[in-house]
Amino acid sequence: MLPGMKFLQKNFARQASRRRFAEEYKHFVDAAKAAGSRFEMTWDDRHPCLDDRTTTTTFDRHYVFHTAWAARVLAQSRPRKHVDIGSSLYFAGIVSAFVPTEFYDLRPAALNLSNLQSRHADLMRLPFGDGEVESLSCMHVVEHVGLGRYGDPIDPDGDLKAMRELQRVVAPAGSLLFVVPVGRPRVQFNAHRIYSYQQVQEAFPELEICQFSLIPDLESDGGLLQNASPDLVPQQRYACGCFWLRRPGF
């Protein structure tokens, strides 16, 4: 289909949605008045939601599946405390229900919940000693470092420096839950980087990958592929790689 035809189809569908909205608004007002309206309702208070009438509930596959994966790892490993660096606030808020959690970000969040502490930290200079953190996560974060997206300094190797810092603080026998986009390696400035499996593996020479899971590009290829083969990664364009890494311990 030609681009112009797609535009016309979208425009026609949008106009049809607006007409339907106006008709349903009038029908609702008339029905509410007949029933003795319980709420004040004016045209100025309207709030059209024209794109939600779908046959299935849509969601961001990367963020729903990778946080679900990480929460299940923590439910299995049950650390005494978990430290997260800049991942989803939904993740930190939920896992703090069953694991004491410290959340750190360059832009700290005013997130006040029991069992959760939210603090400021720079991923390039984490406030921990060498080998201090037993359970650590940094998910969908490192791919942004050094691209200036969040006000951080431009640095082509910012991600590598961040990964070295994460590796430094993992305790003996401790673990790191690490998530980045995977597929054909490239930079999409200033949003993010996409990594190969080997690039992630080489960035953490002191840690071992004990589990790799994949959220593939296509929904038809599955949701969260547990214990996925690294051979699937080169076939992806912008998939989500979930790495459970461990430092050898005592």
C-alpha positions as CSV (number, residue, x, y, z in Angstrom):
1,M,0.0,0.0,0.0
2,L,1.3,3.5,-0.9
3,P,2.2,5.8,2.0
4,G,-0.5,8.3,0.9
5,M,-3.2,5.6,1.0
6,K,-2.2,4.7,4.5
7,F,-2.4,8.3,5.6
8,L,-5.9,8.6,4.1
9,Q,-7.1,5.4,5.8
10,K,-5.8,6.6,9.1
11,N,-7.4,10.0,8.7
12,F,-10.7,8.4,7.7
13,A,-10.6,6.1,10.7
14,R,-9.8,9.0,13.0
15,Q,-12.8,11.1,11.7
16,A,-15.1,8.1,12.1
17,S,-13.9,7.7,15.7
18,R,-14.7,11.3,16.4
19,R,-18.2,11.0,15.0
20,R,-18.8,7.9,17.1
21,F,-17.5,9.7,20.2
22,A,-20.0,12.7,19.6
23,E,-22.9,10.3,19.1
24,E,-22.1,8.2,22.1
25,Y,-21.6,11.3,24.2
26,K,-25.1,12.5,23.4
27,H,-26.5,9.0,24.0
28,F,-24.8,8.8,27.4
29,V,-26.0,12.3,28.4
30,D,-29.6,11.5,27.5
31,A,-29.5,8.2,29.3
32,A,-27.9,9.8,32.4
33,K,-30.6,12.5,32.5
34,A,-33.3,10.0,32.2
35,A,-31.9,8.0,35.1
36,G,-31.3,11.0,37.3
37,S,-27.7,11.9,36.7
38,R,-25.3,11.2,39.6
39,F,-22.4,13.3,38.2
40,E,-21.9,16.7,36.8
41,M,-21.1,16.4,33.1
42,T,-20.2,19.1,30.5
43,W,-18.8,19.1,27.0
44,D,-15.7,21.0,28.3
45,D,-14.9,18.1,30.6
46,R,-14.8,15.6,27.8
47,H,-11.7,13.4,27.6
48,P,-11.8,11.4,24.3
49,C,-9.9,8.1,24.3
50,L,-10.2,7.1,20.7
51,D,-7.6,4.4,20.4
52,D,-8.5,2.0,23.2
53,R,-11.3,0.0,21.5
54,T,-9.0,-2.9,20.7
55,T,-9.8,-6.6,20.6
56,T,-6.9,-7.4,23.0
57,T,-5.1,-5.5,25.7
58,T,-1.8,-4.1,24.3
59,F,1.3,-3.7,26.4
60,D,5.0,-2.9,26.2
61,R,6.4,-6.4,25.8
62,H,9.9,-5.5,26.8
63,Y,8.9,-3.8,30.1
64,V,6.2,-6.3,31.2
65,F,8.2,-9.4,30.4
66,H,11.7,-8.3,31.7
67,T,10.3,-7.1,35.0
68,A,8.3,-10.3,35.4
69,W,11.4,-12.3,34.7
70,A,13.5,-10.4,37.2
71,A,10.8,-10.6,39.9
72,R,10.6,-14.4,39.5
73,V,14.4,-14.7,39.8
74,L,14.2,-12.8,43.1
75,A,11.3,-14.9,44.3
76,Q,13.4,-17.9,43.6
77,S,16.7,-16.6,45.1
78,R,15.3,-14.7,48.0
79,P,18.2,-12.4,48.8
80,R,18.4,-10.7,52.2
81,K,18.4,-7.4,50.4
82,H,18.2,-6.3,46.7
83,V,19.8,-3.2,45.2
84,D,18.4,-1.8,41.9
85,I,20.1,0.8,39.7
86,G,17.7,2.9,37.6
87,S,15.4,0.1,36.5
88,S,11.6,0.4,36.3
89,L,10.0,2.0,39.3
90,Y,7.1,-0.6,39.0
91,F,9.7,-3.3,39.4
92,A,11.3,-1.7,42.5
93,G,7.9,-1.0,44.0
94,I,6.6,-4.6,43.5
95,V,9.6,-6.6,44.6
96,S,9.9,-4.5,47.7
97,A,6.8,-6.3,48.9
98,F,8.8,-9.4,49.5
99,V,12.5,-8.4,49.4
100,P,13.9,-5.3,51.2
101,T,14.9,-3.1,48.2
102,E,17.1,-0.1,47.7
103,F,16.5,1.9,44.5
104,Y,19.2,4.2,43.2
105,D,19.0,6.7,40.3
106,L,20.8,9.8,39.0
107,R,17.3,11.3,39.2
108,P,15.9,9.9,42.4
109,A,12.2,9.2,42.7
110,A,10.0,10.3,45.5
111,L,8.8,6.8,45.9
112,N,7.6,6.2,49.5
113,L,6.8,2.6,50.3
114,S,7.5,0.2,53.2
115,N,10.6,-2.0,52.6
116,L,11.8,0.4,49.9
117,Q,14.4,3.1,50.0
118,S,14.9,5.5,47.0
119,R,18.3,7.3,46.8
120,H,20.6,9.2,44.5
121,A,23.5,7.5,42.8
122,D,25.7,7.9,39.8
123,L,26.1,4.6,37.9
124,M,29.6,5.6,37.0
125,R,30.5,6.0,40.7
126,L,28.3,3.6,42.7
127,P,28.3,4.2,46.5
128,F,29.4,0.6,47.3
129,G,32.8,-1.0,48.0
130,D,34.3,-3.7,45.8
131,G,32.2,-6.9,46.1
132,E,29.7,-5.4,48.5
133,V,26.3,-6.1,46.8
134,E,24.8,-9.6,47.1
135,S,21.9,-9.0,44.8
136,L,21.9,-6.3,42.1
137,S,19.8,-5.3,39.1
138,C,20.2,-2.8,36.3
139,M,17.7,-3.3,33.6
140,H,17.1,-1.3,30.4
141,V,19.5,1.4,31.7
142,V,23.1,0.9,30.5
143,E,22.2,1.2,26.8
144,H,21.4,4.9,27.4
145,V,24.6,5.9,29.3
146,G,26.8,8.4,27.4
147,L,24.2,9.3,24.8
148,G,23.0,12.5,26.6
149,R,19.3,11.5,26.7
150,Y,18.9,12.0,30.4
151,G,21.4,14.9,30.8
152,D,24.4,12.6,31.2
153,P,27.7,13.6,29.6
154,I,28.3,12.4,26.0
155,D,30.7,9.4,26.2
156,P,30.9,6.7,23.5
157,D,32.2,4.3,26.1
158,G,29.8,5.3,28.9
159,D,28.0,2.0,28.8
160,L,31.3,0.0,29.1
161,K,32.3,2.1,32.1
162,A,28.9,1.6,33.7
163,M,29.1,-2.2,33.2
164,R,32.6,-2.2,34.8
165,E,31.1,-0.4,37.8
166,L,28.3,-2.9,38.1
167,Q,30.7,-5.8,37.9
168,R,33.0,-4.2,40.5
169,V,30.3,-4.1,43.3
170,V,28.9,-7.7,42.8
171,A,29.8,-9.8,45.9
172,P,31.4,-13.3,45.7
173,A,28.5,-15.7,44.9
174,G,26.4,-12.6,44.3
175,S,24.3,-12.0,41.2
176,L,23.4,-9.3,38.7
177,L,20.2,-9.1,36.8
178,F,21.1,-7.2,33.6
179,V,18.8,-6.3,30.7
180,V,19.6,-4.5,27.5
181,P,18.2,-4.5,23.9
182,V,19.8,-7.2,21.8
183,G,20.1,-7.9,18.1
184,R,22.3,-6.4,15.4
185,P,24.8,-4.3,17.3
186,R,24.3,-0.6,16.6
187,V,23.7,2.9,18.2
188,Q,20.4,4.7,17.7
189,F,21.6,8.1,18.9
190,N,20.5,9.5,21.4
191,A,18.0,6.9,22.5
192,H,19.9,3.6,23.1
193,R,22.4,1.0,21.9
194,I,21.6,-2.6,20.8
195,Y,24.1,-5.3,21.8
196,S,25.1,-8.7,20.6
197,Y,25.1,-11.6,23.1
198,Q,28.9,-11.7,22.9
199,Q,29.3,-8.0,23.6
200,V,27.4,-8.4,26.9
201,Q,29.4,-11.5,27.8
202,E,32.7,-9.8,27.1
203,A,31.7,-6.7,29.1
204,F,31.5,-8.8,32.3
205,P,34.7,-11.0,32.2
206,E,34.6,-11.7,36.0
207,L,31.0,-12.9,36.0
208,E,29.3,-16.0,34.6
209,I,26.0,-16.0,32.7
210,C,23.9,-18.6,34.5
211,Q,20.7,-17.8,32.7
212,F,19.8,-16.0,29.4
213,S,16.2,-15.3,28.5
214,L,14.9,-13.5,25.5
215,I,11.9,-11.4,24.6
216,P,12.0,-11.7,20.7
217,D,11.0,-9.1,18.2
218,L,7.9,-10.9,17.1
219,E,5.0,-11.7,19.4
220,S,4.4,-14.8,17.2
221,D,7.9,-16.1,18.3
222,G,6.8,-16.2,21.9
223,G,6.7,-13.9,24.9
224,L,9.5,-14.6,27.4
225,L,11.7,-17.3,26.1
226,Q,13.4,-18.8,29.2
227,N,16.9,-20.3,28.8
228,A,17.0,-19.1,25.2
229,S,19.8,-20.0,22.8
230,P,22.2,-17.1,22.1
231,D,22.0,-18.2,18.5
232,L,18.6,-16.5,18.3
233,V,20.0,-13.0,19.0
234,P,21.5,-12.3,15.6
235,Q,18.1,-12.9,14.1
236,Q,16.6,-10.0,16.1
237,R,16.4,-6.3,15.3
238,Y,15.4,-4.9,18.7
239,A,14.8,-7.7,21.1
240,C,15.3,-7.7,24.9
241,G,18.0,-9.8,26.4
242,C,17.7,-10.8,30.1
243,F,21.0,-11.9,31.6
244,W,21.3,-13.4,35.1
245,L,25.0,-13.1,35.9
246,R,26.9,-14.5,38.9
247,R,30.3,-14.0,40.4
248,P,32.0,-17.3,41.4
249,G,32.0,-17.5,45.2
250,F,33.1,-19.6,48.1
